[in-house]
Amino acid sequence: MSSLRPVTVITGASAGIGVALARIFASHGHELALVARREERLHTLADEIAAGGARRAIVIVADLLKPGAARQIGDALMEQGAEPQFVVNNAAFGLVGPASSLDRDEQLQMIDLNVRALTELSLAFVDSLARHSGGLLNVGSMAGFLPGPGMAVYYATKAYVLSVTEALHNEFKPRGIRVAVLCPGPVPTEFAARAGVSGGTLKPSILTMSADQVAEAGYRGLMEGRRVIVPGFLNKLITVLMRLFPRGLILRIAERRQARRSSAQRT
């Protein structure tokens, strides 16, 4: 048994789904450690959670693109007498446009954050997750189920998140660790604006869900021991159909959709 108290570590906790996940975990009695680069936003969220009667969250200002971020998080928790019971890997970003025309360094940073940092944090605290019968929640996307011309590298990173999380679900299960990947469709957050989507809005709207709805589905699915969580009936149906249709057809549909988005941005 560890003398360190268990906490839930949430990355990308300064906006969007990360904030919603922090609120839902806190509402179920979890003490939090909030990780992001924007310190003021983290303290605002920590104050909000404390005002609701929960223990004030630990704030860890960290840039996950820098080497040693997992060690920094672990050291910060140790100083507070805490260790992870749950790790929620939410930090990520995307870029819209043909891969050959987008900034190459930015695309490599996307791989570094969406893939390398997520992998590092998924593996860094396995022993403490097992000690506290906790879990790992990786935030993926419906994009992980198909190739994405027009967002090629982003879609590929989310395919990695889906694949590695499904594998870790089986690997960690004997140790009593729940592992799930949360794969939402469009969510109205800062993600779209950061990705370069015109108007900052992702479509189709019929598949759109709020960050709160996605976070609720993610929390419930993780606690139920599910492997893949796709919020929303239509979104679930689409992921099933994508596995049934020929890959070439799915590729052409995705390419046309991104082409329409690019055309709309030019007008």
Beta strands, then each sheet from edge to edge (+ up, - down):
strand 1: 5-11
strand 2: 32-36
strand 3: 58-61
strand 4: 82-89
strand 5: 135-139
strand 6: 178-182
strand 7: 228-229
sheet 1: 3+ 2+ 1+ 4+ 5+ 6+ 7+
end
